[in-house]
Amino acid sequence: MKEQLLRQIESVVKDKNITIESEILGILDSVTFIKIIVEIEKTYGIEFDDDKLLLSEFPSIGSLINYVVSKIELLNA
Amino acid sequence: MSKLFFVGITDTIDKSKFNLLQNLVSNEKQEKIKRFRFDIDKKLSLYSELLIRIIVCRNTDIKNQDIVFEKTYYGKPMLRNLSEFHFNISHTRNAIAVAISDYPIGVDIESIKNAEMDIVERFFNIDEFSYITENTSDQDKRFYEIWTKKEAYIKYIGKGLSMSLNSFSSLDHKIPSYFYNINGAEYVISVCNGTQKSELIELSELDIEEMSMPLLV
């Protein structure tokens, strides 16, 4: 699942060099970040909490992916 | 008083010049700049801070080395011991916008690309939706106009975390937007400071470099 999320982020950003460790700052601008959220929400049927709609909430791509995974797990619990 | 500075920034980096200019910012900032993968991001980050430093040094008795950037509880950048100096920074690929004022201010700049209708549906309210979709030939421009108005408003309020994109309509507030063409790209900048219009000042990258030099001594 984490790998799939990473591929999805790559396709929105159009950058093949993204890793779990990549810092969000410097890769994503705010519009691209929100675009990723909208795509992930649609794919997995989850909704980001309002306080997680900010770039500054996620220091790395990995932290964003972990948040999404926790949301999906909650959905399936 | 409210001023909006707009600066086009090129992709190329002159290492010796860049390293020299980096001496004007804190070690912490230099470390942050080092972590950016692309030269353009390093430049956007450094040059926007230099512009603030130039403005402060030119308008007050404060020396560059005494300027300390801090953040409010909610994460809005401010200057230590200069709480009456309000500023806000935004950058996008190849351009910087810096707004200054005697009162709180928020600014956002974006280059105009294709409208993201998925974002409109998820995050924009009905008035904003209508404004963007009522005129199909202007859709891209209007999407980025609304987007920057929303960001500028959130940054003006300065309570980052507690405010989401969909909690208000940017059209309920007076948030002027300015359209600019530079180096073949079109930009929109929105500035929110309550009511006032801002005086627009366009600078070049070279202007920033030249105005930084006196600060080095």
Interface residues (C-beta under 8 A of the other chain):
Chain A: E23 L25 G26 I27 D29 S30 V31 I34 K35 V38 E39 E41 K42 D50 D51 L53 L54 S56 E57
Chain B: R35 F36 R37 F38 D41 G75 T92 R93 E110 E116 D118 I119 R122 F123 W147 E151 G160 L161 S162 S164 L165 N166 S167
